[in-house]
Amino acid sequence: MKNQIPLFVSLKAAKSDPALQLGGRGARKIGVTVLYEGKEKEYDSATWNGVSAFSPVMTFQETEYAVFNEITFQDRHYHKLGTEFYTVLEGIFTIDVENILYTLGVGDTIIIPTGVVHEVLRHTSFTANVITVGCGGVSDKYIVEK
């Protein structure tokens, strides 16, 4: 049975995660549709404290949640099922949505509907989160060539 406690994720804890540091991949999934075998475990504390041997994650049906920064490699892509909600936590980021550039600042959110091609650009420093709802996990990401 899934945990029945909330999961508090502070910006400070997320930013201290090794994945978001130089040399890391620039992103940390904190909510997933399916556990990544051998790398993630269902969270066991109400406060997310980053990664030790396994990344603590909350599992959801058809929903994923990640914190990321400008280090993350971003593919130009779309989703056949999922809708994405990007929110800037620190800094400024630019996202290309169907060849229109949107610049977001702290607290700004952009919602990317199903089927819309987009790519977060990496030319400024930022920390953001993305929530994908109605998704099928990693199998619902379709790469588009530039």
N, C-alpha and C positions, 0 to 999 in steps of 0.2 A: 504494500500500500504506500502511496506517496505521502510525503510529509504533509502535515496539516498546519504548519507554521509559516508565517511570512518570511521572506528573504530580503533583508535590508542590505543594499549595496551602496556604500559611500563612494563619492568621486575620488576621495583620497585613496581608498583601498584599490579601486579600479586602476588608478594612475600608477600605483606602486607595483602592480602586477608585472612580472618580468616580460610578459608578452607585449606590453605597451612601452617597453624601454628600447633604446637604441640596440640593435642587434636582435630584437624580438620581431614577431610578425606583425605587431601593431594592432592586434584585435584579440578580444577575449569573449567567447560565448559564455553567457551566464544562464541563459534559458534555451533549452533545446527541445526538439520534437523526439529525438532518439539519442540515447547516450552513445558517445564515441568510445567503443570498446578499448579498454586499456589506458585511456587518457582522462576520462571523466567519471565522476561518481555523483550520485544524488546527494544534494547538500544535507548537512546534518546539524546546522546551526542557524539561528535566526539572523546572524550577521555574517555577510560574505567577507572573508578575510584573504582573498586571493588564493594563490595556488601553492600547494605543497607537492606531494607525490601525484595527486590527481586533482584535476580542476573540479571544484564543487559547482554543480549546476542544478537548476530546477527544471524538471521535465514538464512540458505542456503538450496539449493536443493542438496541432496546427499553428503553433506560435513559437517564434524564436526571439531571443534578446541578446544583443552584443554591445559592448563598449569598444570603440576603436579610435585611432588617431591617424595622423598623416603618414605614418610609417606603413600602414596597411596598403598592400597592392590592391587596387580596385579594377575589376574588369568592367567593361561596358556590357551591360546585361539587362535582362528583364525576367519577370516571373509570370508563369501561366496561371498560377493559383494565388500567390501571395500579394498582399498590399504592404508596402514598407512605410514606416514612420521614422524619419530621421530627425533628431533633435540635437542642436549644438549645446554642449555643456561648458566649453571653454574655447576661446579663439574665434576664428572665422573660417567657414569652409564654403567651397563653391561646388555645386553639383550641376552637371550637364544633364538636362532632361529633354530628350528628343531634340537635341542641338540648340536648346535655349539654356543659357547660364543663369543660375540663381545663386546669390551670395547670401549666406545665412550667418547671423551673429548669435551670441549667447542667448539661449531661451527660444530661438526661432525653430520652427518645425516645418518640414515639407513632407507631404504625403504623396507617395508614388503609387498610382493605381496599377492593378494587374495589367500586364502586357505593354507597359510603357518602358522604353529603353532609357537607361540612365547610367551615370558613372560619377562617383565622387572624385574630384580632382585633388591633387596632392601638392599644391603650390603654396599653401599657408600652413601654419601650425594650429592644430585644433584637437579637441577631444569631443567626441559625439557618441550618441547611442543610436541604435536602430532596432526597431521592433517590427518583426514581420508576422502578420496575421493571415490566417487562412492558407498557410503554406504547407508544403510537403517536405520541409527540411532542405538539405543540400541538393536533393534531386529536382528542386523547383527553380534552379538558377540556369538560365540559358544565355551563353556568351554570344555577343554580337561583335563581329569584326568592324573595325573603324573604316 
